[in-house]
Amino acid sequence: MTYFLNFRAQGVGGPVVDPYLLSGDGTADPPAVSIVPPTQFSQLFAGRDVLFATHGFNVSYQGGATSLGLLDQYLGFTGTYLYVAMLWPGDAWIPVIDYPFEGDVAIDCGKRLAAFCNTWCAGAQSISFASHSLGARMVLQGIGGISRRVRLLCMMAGAINYDCLAAEYAAAAANCDRITALASHNDDVLKIAFTIGDPFADLLHDDHPPFRPALGYNGPAMPTTVVAPWQISDQQDYGHGSYLPPGDDHRWEWAADFLRRNFYGQPLIWPSG
């Protein structure tokens, strides 16, 4: 059984709603989930080490539930560890062209995430966050509004400017005990689509300079608060779809193992082959 924090009103696209908890099998088609009553929230989070994980841009409700449900099964957290998948409407019926507008959606979700954590996670032992692609903006926005320390932030293929931790989200970075990231030069989505799309998004916001590389392509700006390693070897041909299940040739398991070691506070390594 997986817990899902759902910000969606529709299966594809649609508006953002205040998040509510679901539980069940996200890998079923459609997801076999039911609503968790708010009266159970405090007990659910009390004394737990919580990891909130989310997908990125252009992922439907079904796609996000399946992918993050499979990740939950692979991580296999037990004891005090609690995994919560976050589903948010960073997609549209006509994909890709809506990218410049999805930053606003991520920011909206991040603000509602902060409110949820401030209301219900006060009794948690710790809270951590993991993201893929544009989900980095969602969690950074949320962390900036959370009224407690964040134990871990792990950003995979972050579709956000490489200097965001020192500029736009410096306050969020300062609220984290540990920050890690994964980046790949073989990520064509960030190499091509981010480079083209982000300047258009910048026309809608004046919060960061345009034409900067993505954090998930070239790693963070230096000096950095991010714990090494973060750059995946070019020889491994790790693409944008390699980080989360079902992914490419099960190589998503490398990223999942990296995330699990992060969450357990173990030494960070990356497979050499």
C-alpha atoms as one frame of an Amber mdcrd trajectory, in Angstrom:
protein
   0.000   0.000   0.000   1.247   3.458  -0.944   0.181   6.829   0.438  -0.447
   9.562  -2.143  -0.751  13.282  -1.459  -2.963  14.393  -4.339  -3.035  17.977
  -5.645  -5.059  17.073  -8.731  -8.703  17.672  -9.627  -8.505  15.739 -12.918
  -6.690  12.779 -14.415  -4.998  14.961 -17.054  -4.309  18.652 -16.576  -6.876
  20.600 -14.626  -6.552  22.934 -11.654  -4.607  22.549  -8.422  -6.587  21.679
  -5.297  -5.665  21.623  -1.628  -3.914  18.278  -1.170  -5.645  15.273   0.321
  -4.301  11.839   1.202  -5.086   8.644  -0.657  -3.890   5.130   0.080  -3.861
   1.932  -1.934  -2.314   0.422  -5.057  -1.128   3.098  -7.459   0.089   0.538
  -9.989  -3.448  -0.653 -10.753  -5.251   0.776 -13.800  -7.013   2.870 -12.642
  -5.279   3.291  -9.271  -7.125   1.341  -6.572  -7.025   4.003  -3.869  -9.290
   5.443  -1.203  -9.325   8.710   0.733  -7.604   8.786   4.131  -9.692  10.782
   6.645  -7.921  13.867   8.052  -8.640  12.522  11.539  -5.914   9.921  10.872
  -3.216  12.352   9.653  -1.628  13.251  12.977  -1.308   9.610  14.038   0.033
   8.628  10.609   2.894  11.144  10.707   3.661  11.104  14.434   7.197   9.906
  15.156   7.827   8.988  11.498  10.722   9.833   9.190   8.675  10.961   6.201
   9.892  11.078   2.600   7.673  13.028   0.192   8.540  12.093  -3.416   7.152
  13.594  -6.604   7.271  13.325 -10.387   7.914  16.089 -12.890   6.345  17.822
 -15.865   3.998  16.114 -18.364   2.936  13.240 -16.090  -0.736  12.247 -15.760
  -2.482  11.063 -12.605  -2.259   7.448 -13.785   1.373   7.803 -14.861   2.427
   9.445 -11.611   0.585   6.938  -9.435   2.089   3.993 -11.314   5.649   5.337
 -11.335   5.730   6.500  -7.732   3.885   3.382  -6.580   6.557   1.195  -8.188
   9.251   3.319  -6.545   7.600   2.777  -3.170   7.607  -0.991  -3.712  11.288
  -0.961  -4.650  12.396   1.236  -1.729  10.531  -1.005   0.707  10.640   1.336
   3.698   9.595  -0.157   7.038   9.570   0.822  10.704   9.577   4.563  11.314
  10.171   5.326   7.632   7.122   6.549   5.707   6.956   7.173   1.954   4.355
   9.580   0.567   4.043  10.070  -3.205   2.867  13.468  -4.436   0.683  13.774
  -7.553   0.348  17.234  -9.115  -1.137  18.545 -12.396   2.016  19.539 -14.291
   0.531  18.245 -17.542  -2.086  19.082 -20.170  -4.162  17.403 -22.893  -1.774
  18.898 -25.460   1.623  18.048 -23.949   4.922  19.959 -23.951   3.687  23.319
 -25.264   2.233  24.133 -21.846   5.684  23.985 -20.203   6.071  27.792 -19.764
   2.884  27.832 -17.679   3.588  24.797 -15.493   6.061  26.695 -13.308   3.091
  28.577 -11.845   1.373  25.251 -11.176   4.462  23.908  -9.410   4.703  27.066
  -7.288   1.013  26.861  -6.373   1.428  23.217  -5.344   4.534  24.081  -3.340
   2.685  26.685  -1.306  -0.109  24.219  -0.549   2.489  21.569   0.322   4.032
  23.904   2.900   0.616  24.549   4.443  -0.074  20.801   4.623   3.265  20.056
   6.300   2.891  22.924   8.769  -0.572  21.689   9.728  -0.078  17.928   9.870
   3.632  17.067  10.102   4.592  18.844  13.317   4.757  15.483  15.107   6.939
  13.797  12.487  10.451  12.765  13.521  11.759  14.289  10.281  10.578  15.288
   6.815  12.485  14.881   3.553  11.764  15.476  -0.125  12.720  13.866  -3.426
  11.808  15.192  -6.857  12.178  14.526 -10.562  12.372  17.190 -13.274  10.037
  20.193 -12.695   9.015  18.654  -9.379  12.174  20.351  -8.051  10.427  23.721
  -8.232   7.406  22.354  -6.404   9.401  20.970  -3.473  11.760  23.966  -3.240
   8.773  26.294  -3.116   7.292  24.132  -0.377  10.493  23.897   1.658  10.773
  27.691   1.641   7.440  27.911   3.464   7.830  25.044   5.936   8.261  26.130
   9.555  10.709  23.369  10.528  14.022  21.978   9.287  14.047  19.596   6.339
  16.360  16.627   6.823  16.993  15.802   3.155  16.305  17.211  -0.293  17.200
  14.983  -3.266  16.605  16.455  -6.755  16.878  14.138  -9.757  17.104  15.660
 -13.262  16.060  19.017 -11.826  14.310  21.144 -14.489  15.275  24.349 -12.767
  18.155  26.798 -13.139  21.480  25.428 -11.954  22.012  28.392  -9.598  18.566
  28.211  -7.964  19.963  27.165  -4.571  22.100  30.284  -4.374  19.549  32.679
  -5.851  15.821  32.088  -6.274  15.572  29.355  -3.615  18.460  30.268  -1.336
  16.118  30.438   1.673  14.791  26.950   0.920  18.335  25.599   0.617  19.210
  27.130   3.978  16.292  25.239   5.539  17.734  21.837   4.517  20.212  19.784
   6.531  21.379  17.886   3.427  20.931  18.484  -0.309  21.821  16.011  -3.049
  21.196  15.979  -6.785  21.649  13.856  -9.886  22.479  15.322 -13.303  23.313
  13.905 -16.730  24.693  15.416 -19.936  22.724  12.758 -21.841  19.410  14.227
 -20.696  18.070  15.578 -23.995  14.930  16.973 -22.352  17.047  19.289 -20.240
  19.683  19.817 -22.926  17.176  20.859 -25.591  13.647  21.387 -24.278  14.662
  23.197 -21.065  17.060  25.467 -22.934  14.331  26.426 -25.393  11.374  26.463
 -23.018  12.817  28.159 -19.975  13.387  31.563 -21.632   9.696  31.579 -22.572
   8.836  30.776 -18.970  11.103  33.622 -17.873   8.902  36.032 -19.833   6.195
  35.239 -17.286   8.464  35.635 -14.233  11.279  37.995 -13.315  12.592  35.842
 -10.475  15.615  34.332 -12.239  17.813  35.078 -15.292  17.073  33.279 -18.579
  19.387  31.092 -20.652  20.937  29.278 -17.706  21.567  25.506 -17.871  19.354
  23.173 -15.877  20.533  21.855 -12.531  19.697  18.342 -13.761  21.947  18.716
 -16.817  25.190  20.261 -15.612  24.828  20.006 -11.846  24.644  22.902  -9.368
  26.518  26.177  -9.542  29.783  26.420  -7.638  30.327  26.941  -4.788  27.496
  24.645  -3.790  25.676  23.248  -0.801  24.967  20.030  -2.716  26.677  16.870
  -1.483  28.754  15.088  -4.169  28.530  13.051  -6.320  25.944  14.569  -8.628
  27.187  14.269 -12.228  26.432  10.900 -13.836  29.106   9.642 -16.234  28.481
  10.571 -19.873  29.321   6.992 -20.855  26.226   5.701 -19.023  23.808   7.473
 -21.411  21.406   8.310 -18.572  18.372  10.137 -19.991  15.462  12.069 -18.549
  13.350   8.906 -18.367  16.023   6.883 -16.579  15.380   8.155 -13.046  11.929
   6.784 -12.207  10.185   3.486 -12.962   9.359   1.959 -15.301  12.314   3.842
 -16.851  14.966   2.558 -19.241  16.301  -0.988 -18.774  15.755  -0.884 -15.010
  18.491   1.720 -14.676  16.022   3.716 -12.583  17.026   1.318  -9.822  20.409
   3.094  -9.681  18.643   6.366  -8.873  16.332   4.603  -6.403  19.338   3.075
  -4.617  20.972   6.510  -4.521  17.792   7.963  -2.992  17.514   5.161  -0.436
  21.125   5.628   0.700  20.369   9.349   1.015  17.339   8.715   3.179  19.181
   6.229   5.387  22.141   8.600   5.792  24.554   6.135   4.165  27.627   7.010
   2.047  26.669   8.096  -1.454  27.934   6.128  -4.422  26.936   5.766  -8.054
  27.309   2.570 -10.104  30.415   2.564 -12.280  28.925   0.364 -14.999
